Amino acid sequence: MATQRYETEPGKQVQVDWGIGFYQDQKDGRCHKVYVLVMVLGYSRAMYAEFSNHCNIHSFLRGLIQGFSYFGGVTDIVLSDQMKTVILGWDEKRKPIWHPLFLDVALTLGFIPQVCRARRPQTKGKVERGVGYVKANFLPGRKFQDRGDLNREVYQWCEEKNQRLHGTTGQKPKELLLQENLKPLPSPESYQKYLTEKRKVSKDGFLSY
């Protein structure tokens, strides 16, 4: 049965998802596993991608905030699947039990969190295609010095791809982004704590990172 394409109004929704990929080390040619967080705005199709060594709550929140910073504002809704960095389970009324840190960020930035129904990936089809696009078109044939180099390169790649004519809208995402009318980010002081992660130092001065 055909599924009707789901469109949203400007500024209404961003879709977010993780993907797993491998990048080739420039020095020794070895492949390293990384996670990529991809965000796609529902109206303009503007895309942001960021690589991380982990797909935990701290990496997720950093990527989410930096993605909104890249777009220049915040959408009304953040749509994701039922990932553990977003939802811990369901209460007796079948309401989501949000991860407390994610809920804090939602309240701080001013968006409404939403999750897809289980086994309905097409609900967030824009970002599903975005993850596949990053893995198939950015990573193959490239070598990187480290994860920092990887993220610098993918930032530039997003800039280029957001200037292309999109296959669905027929317009450039960067130009449609101007019509999104996103809500401004709050002052950096309000979300700075989510961009860092506390670490414990052992008595012998050992620090794990």
C-alpha positions, 0 to 999 in steps of 0.5 A: 500500500502506498504511503502518502508523503508527509510535509510540515509547515516552516519551522514546525519540525526537525527529524533526528536520527543516528547512523553507524559508519566507518571512516578510513584513517589518513595515517595508517589506512585503518577503518574506525567505527563512528556514529553520525547524528543527522538532523533534517528540517521538515520544510526546507530539507536543510541537513546537519550531520555530526560524528561521534565516538558514542551515541550516548545522551551527551553526544546526542545533546551536543549534536542537537544543540550544535545542529540548531546553532547551524540552522540558526534557530529551533523548531517547534517539534523534534521528532525521533524514533524511540531511542534510549537517549530520548525515551526511557519507556512508557507510563501506565497511560502510554505516555512517554517517559522522557530521558530527564536530560533530554527533557531539560534541553527541550524545556531550555530550548523550547521545543516539543519532543515527539517519537515515532510509533514503533516499526514505523520508520517512514514517519521520519523518512526525511532523516532516514534518507538523510542518514543513508545519504551521508553514509553513501555520499560523504564517507566513501573514498575519503580519508581523515586525520581524526574525528575532528577532521571528519567533523570539519569536512562533513560541515563543509559537505553539508554546506555544499549539499544544502546549496544543491537543488533538492530532488523533492522540493526542486529548490535549494535547502539553504534558500528555503531555510530563510523561510523556516522562521525558526525560534531563536536559541536562548542565551548560550549560558542556558545550554552551555552545561549540555555541551560539556561532560563531567569526568572523574580524575583518579587519585593517580591522576588518570583521566578517562575520556 
